[in-house]
Amino acid sequence: MGASPKQRMSAVERRIQALQLHLAGVDYRTIAKQVGYADGAAAQKAVDRAIEESIARGHEDIDTIRTREVLRYNRLQAAHWGKAVKGDTKASEIVLKCMAGRERLLDLAAPKKINIQAQQLGDEILAVLSDAAGDDVAHGAAP
């Protein structure tokens, strides 16, 4: 029979605590005593597993991470929306920050205008440089 959800959570919490102690410079034998592992080797194994889990979480698909963050913004905004529309300034600030965060994550901002004349000038410069390079090659000059 497998471990219960409560036991699994306890194991995760212990690994996190062991990792925190390890990062603080505590030796494995002391970690084992403080967190409740059989010995230093078991504590080291727990720390290694916690590091692997942390790395795996860091490699999540960016779209999955973005979606989760948008859902968090939605939930936070929903929690403050009622107060915001009734005039609560603090709630309004939170709602606006949620909206701005979602805009940033989903790249919803209107595209920035570019100066068309500057773009045309850049194209003309590139054309002149390209022609000059072609003339040098035609006359035997080294590129």
C-alpha positions in Angstrom: 0.0 0.0 0.0 1.4 3.5 -1.0 1.8 6.5 1.1 -1.2 8.6 1.9 -1.4 12.2 0.5 -0.6 13.5 4.0 2.5 11.3 4.2 3.6 12.4 0.7 3.2 16.1 1.6 5.2 15.5 4.8 7.9 13.9 2.7 7.9 16.9 0.3 8.0 19.3 3.3 10.9 17.4 4.8 12.9 17.5 1.5 12.3 21.2 1.3 13.4 21.7 4.9 16.5 19.6 4.2 17.3 21.6 1.1 17.0 24.9 3.0 19.4 23.6 5.7 21.8 22.4 3.1 21.8 25.8 1.3 22.4 27.3 4.7 25.6 25.2 5.0 24.4 22.6 7.5 26.1 19.2 7.1 24.1 16.1 6.1 24.4 14.4 9.5 22.9 17.4 11.3 20.2 17.7 8.6 19.3 14.1 9.2 18.9 14.7 13.0 17.0 17.9 12.6 14.6 16.7 9.9 14.2 13.1 10.9 16.2 11.1 8.3 18.0 7.9 9.3 21.4 9.2 8.6 23.5 11.7 6.6 23.2 9.6 3.4 19.4 9.6 3.5 19.5 13.4 4.1 21.8 13.8 1.1 19.5 11.7 -1.0 16.5 13.9 0.1 18.5 17.1 -0.8 19.5 15.7 -4.2 15.8 14.8 -4.9 14.6 18.3 -3.8 17.2 19.8 -6.2 16.0 17.6 -9.1 12.4 18.5 -8.4 13.3 22.1 -8.4 15.1 21.9 -11.7 12.2 19.9 -13.2 9.8 22.7 -12.2 12.1 25.2 -13.8 11.8 23.4 -17.2 8.1 23.7 -17.4 6.7 24.8 -20.8 6.6 28.6 -20.9 3.0 28.6 -22.1 2.0 26.5 -19.1 3.7 28.9 -16.7 2.2 31.9 -18.5 -1.3 30.4 -18.3 -0.9 29.6 -14.6 0.2 33.2 -13.9 -2.7 34.6 -15.9 -5.1 32.5 -13.9 -3.6 33.8 -10.7 -4.0 37.4 -11.9 -7.7 36.5 -12.8 -8.3 35.1 -9.3 -6.7 38.0 -7.5 -8.6 40.5 -9.7 -11.9 38.7 -9.1 -11.3 38.9 -5.3 -10.9 42.7 -5.4 -13.2 43.6 -8.3 -16.3 44.2 -6.1 -14.6 46.6 -3.8 -12.8 48.3 -6.8 -16.0 49.2 -8.6 -17.4 50.5 -5.4 -14.6 53.0 -5.1 -12.0 51.3 -2.9 -8.8 52.9 -4.0 -6.5 50.1 -2.7 -8.7 47.4 -4.4 -8.6 49.5 -7.6 -4.8 49.6 -7.6 -4.7 45.9 -7.2 -7.1 45.3 -10.1 -5.1 47.7 -12.3 -1.9 45.9 -11.4 -3.6 42.6 -12.3 -4.7 44.0 -15.6 -1.2 45.3 -16.3 0.4 42.0 -15.4 -1.9 40.1 -17.7 -1.2 42.6 -20.5 2.5 42.1 -20.1 2.3 38.3 -19.9 0.0 38.0 -22.9 1.8 40.8 -24.9 -1.5 42.6 -25.4 -0.1 46.1 -25.6 -0.6 48.0 -28.8 2.5 47.7 -31.0 4.9 50.6 -30.7 4.9 53.0 -33.6 8.1 53.2 -35.6 9.3 56.2 -37.5 8.7 55.2 -41.1 11.2 57.8 -42.4 13.9 56.3 -40.2 13.2 52.9 -41.5 13.3 54.2 -45.1 16.6 55.9 -44.4 18.0 52.7 -42.9 17.0 50.8 -46.0 18.7 53.5 -48.2 21.9 53.3 -46.2 22.0 49.5 -46.5 21.4 49.8 -50.3 24.3 52.3 -50.7 26.6 50.1 -48.6 25.6 47.0 -50.6 26.3 48.9 -53.9 29.6 50.1 -52.6 30.6 46.6 -51.6 29.6 45.4 -55.1 31.7 48.1 -56.7 34.8 47.1 -54.6 34.4 43.5 -55.6 34.0 44.4 -59.3 37.2 46.5 -59.2 39.2 43.8 -57.5 39.4 45.5 -54.1 39.6 43.2 -51.0 36.3 43.1 -49.1 
